[in-house]
Amino acid sequence: VLFNAKPASGKSCASCHGEAGEKLAVNNLARYPIYDKAQGGIVRLQDKIMSCREQQSGEAPLPAYDHDLLALETFVRHLAVGEPVNVQTDGDMAPLLKKGEELYRTRFGLIDMSCAHCHDMYPGQMIRGQKISQGQGNGFPAYRLDTGEMANLDLRIKQCLTLMRAEPFAPDAEESKLLGAYIMSRSNGLKIETPAVRY
């Protein structure tokens, strides 16, 4: 519904991409997040959707984690379901992924744990009543049983940091983009499952 909704400008997402998004190239969707020098570095799918809405439809930006933005991101990402994740790992993206990996291995919060502690050392084991995953991003945006809502990878990182008793990154913080890009690159070759179900 949101994809086909016509704003005051009269130009909906569907105006360019087809009523069901059939004009979007699924192999390109599987590349997100991407590196775009003109847009200042890492561009997540949610960033691309927002920039498209502003430039093509003249719509005001939606707040981070807004239900409509998550719904649009889920719809668009689902178009590539079954397509292997294919995040760029060379060129300008390589040093950024290295920084993302450093964040992945950095201890945070009062619990003094890193992402790697859970997702590299203890996947399959239980913590707080849930099974620890391998920390892959190919299912996001995903429906979370814990919260009863959809969450994209950026929101899931924020929720994880909160559980670690750490100060979460701001939605548009560079750290959030770097960490998210690294986690998605770890999923290269895995098929997109959006919307997956996660605890």
N, C-alpha and C positions, 0 to 999 in steps of 0.2 A: 504494500500500500504506500509506504513512504517513498519507495523507489519510483513509483508512478505518479506521486502527488505533484500537482503543478503549483508552484509558488506564484507570487504576483507577476514575476517576469514571464510566466507561462512556459518555462523550460524545466522539465523534470529530468531526473537521472535517465529515465527511459527514453527521453527525447533523443539522446545521443546513443544510448547503449541497448535499446530494445526493451519491450515491455517486461520480458523475463530475464533481461541482462544477457541475451544471447549474442550480442555484438562484442562483449568483453572477451578478451583472449585469456583462457584459463591458465595457459603457461605463464603469462605475465602476472596473473594473480598469485601464482605459486612462488614468485620471486620476492614477494614482500616479507620483511622490510627491504627497501632498496637504498642504494647510495645515489643521491642527486645533488651535484655540486651547486646547481642553480638555486636549489631550495635549501641549501645550507647544511647538507650532510645526509643523515639517515632519515628516510621517509617511511613511516609505518602506513599500513593500509588505511587506518583511521585518519591519518594526516591527509592522505590523498583524497579520501572521500570528502573531508571538510574543505580542502582547497578547491575541489571540483564544485562543490555546492556554492562556495563564495564566488568563484570566478564565472561559472556558467549560469547559475541561477540567481545570483545576487542575494543569497540567503545569509543571515547572520550566523556566525559560528555557534555550534551547539557546545554546551559545557562538557568537559571531560567526563566520561562514564555516564553520560546522559543515555536514558533508555532508548531514545530514537537513534542516537549515534551507534550504540551497540547493536541495535536491530539492523541498521543499514550495513554495518561491518559484517555481521553474521550472514546476512543475505548474500552479500557480494562474495565473501570467502567461500560460502557453501557452493557457489557456482563452480568452484574448482575442486569439489570433493572427488577424491580418488586420484587427483593429480599429485605427483611427487613434489614435496617441498624442494625448492631450488634457489636458496639464498646465495647471492654472490659471496665468494670467500677470497677472491684475489683483488688485485688492483687497489683502488682507494678504500675498499671495504676491509682489506686485510688488517691494517693497523687499528681500525675501529673495533673489529672483532676481538683483537688481542686485548684491548682495553675492557671490552665486555667480559672476556674470560677472567681478567684480573678482578673485576667486580664479583663475578660468579664465585671466586675463591676467597673473597674478602669476608672476614667475620663481622657480623653486624649485631647490634643490640645487646640487651642485658643477658640474653641466652648465649651470646658469643659464638654463634654458628654461622657458617657460610652456606650458600646454596649447595655447594659441592658436598658438604657433610651429609645432607639428606639424600640428594639425588644421585651422587656418585658412589658414596660409601654404604648407604643403607636402603637402596631401592628394594621394594618387596616386603620390607619390615613395617611394623605398625608404629604410629605416633599419634597421640590424641585420638585414638579410635579410627584412624584412617590409614590405609596402606600407602606407603611412600612410593611415588612414581619415579620414573627415570628422568623427570624434568624435561620432557619434550614439549614443543609448542604446536605440533601439527593438528591438535584438536581444537585450538582456540580460534575465535571465541567459543566458549564451552558453557554448558549449563552446569552450575555448581549445586550439588545436593546440599552442601553445608549452608548456603545462603538462600537457596531457592531462586536464584537469579542468574542471568547470563553474565559472564565476565570475559573480557578480552585478556590477552597476555599481560598487558600493562597493568590492568586492575589486579590480576592474580599476583603479580610481583608485589604490588602495594599491600595486598592482604597478607602475603607471606612475611613481609618485613614487619608488619604490625604484630603478627604472631610471634616473631622473634624479639618482640619488645624493642624494635628499632624505629627510628623516625623514617617514615616512608618517603620516597622521592616524590617531588611535585610531578603532576601528570606530564608536563612537557620538559622535565629535566633531562639533560643530556645523559645522565647516568641511567635513567629508565630506558632510553632509546638504545644505549650501548648494550645493556644487559639483555633487553628483549631481542636485539639483533643476534647476539651470541647464542641465546637459547634457541631461537628459530634456526640458526645455522647448524646446531647440533641435530636438528630434525631432518636435515637434507636427505632426500631419498625415501623418507617415510611419506605415506599417502596422507593427504589432507582429509581430516575426519569431521570438520566443522559442520554442524555443532556437535561436538563430543559431549559426553557426560563425565564429569569429574567430581570427586568428593570436595 
